[in-house]
Amino acid sequence: GAVMGSFFNAFAWRVVHGENIASGRSHCAVCNHPLHPLDLVPVFSWIFLGGKCRYCGTKISPRYLAIEVLGAVIFVSLLLRFDVSVELLQWLSLACILLLLSLIDFESFIIPDQLLITALILYVPFQLIMGIDSIFGFVIHALAGGLAVSLPLLLLVLLADRILGKETMGGGDIKLFFVLGVYFGPLQTLLILFISCLVGIAGQLILNRVTAGQPF
């Protein structure tokens, strides 16, 4: 989990800054010096280097350490909950996608459609392996779960946009809640929406990223 957190940190940075994600060595974002394997050990490298680049001394955001630790916590938590199983692989896959898109969204205010589509595509084979009664019932259940929260949310956002005369929520957020609805169903997705609003607002206030008239 820590390794995946480290990888997603680099992946998200490259996506946001327009770098090729499939080629080129990891490098310092400031001095561009290629990083040695010892600089890339999840959690421990950040600690032993004192949160600074070995080559230019620039401070490395503690967010990188936090994401590596979070990745480890997520993986261990899911393993303890689902044990070694196909269901574990499904939730690990979704967790990885959510963590990656969160990092990209944090930097760019964009939730890539490719990641949302990937989550939907992965849902199908996992469900088939775990067993479904009928294809028709499976499709109806998935659509109902996906639309139960995302559709009312879309209507609410359109109404708010019209009243306020500006965009009140990005379309990526609404599509994300469709995906979450497919995986979690209506009630749990409503809970996720409520918690995510509280956590998102609290996080922005802590980071002092809330400015009047600016998106957050």
Helices and strands as residue ranges (DSSP letters): H 2-16, G 37-39, H 44-48, H 62-82, H 86-108, H 113-130, H 135-164, H 171-184, H 186-206
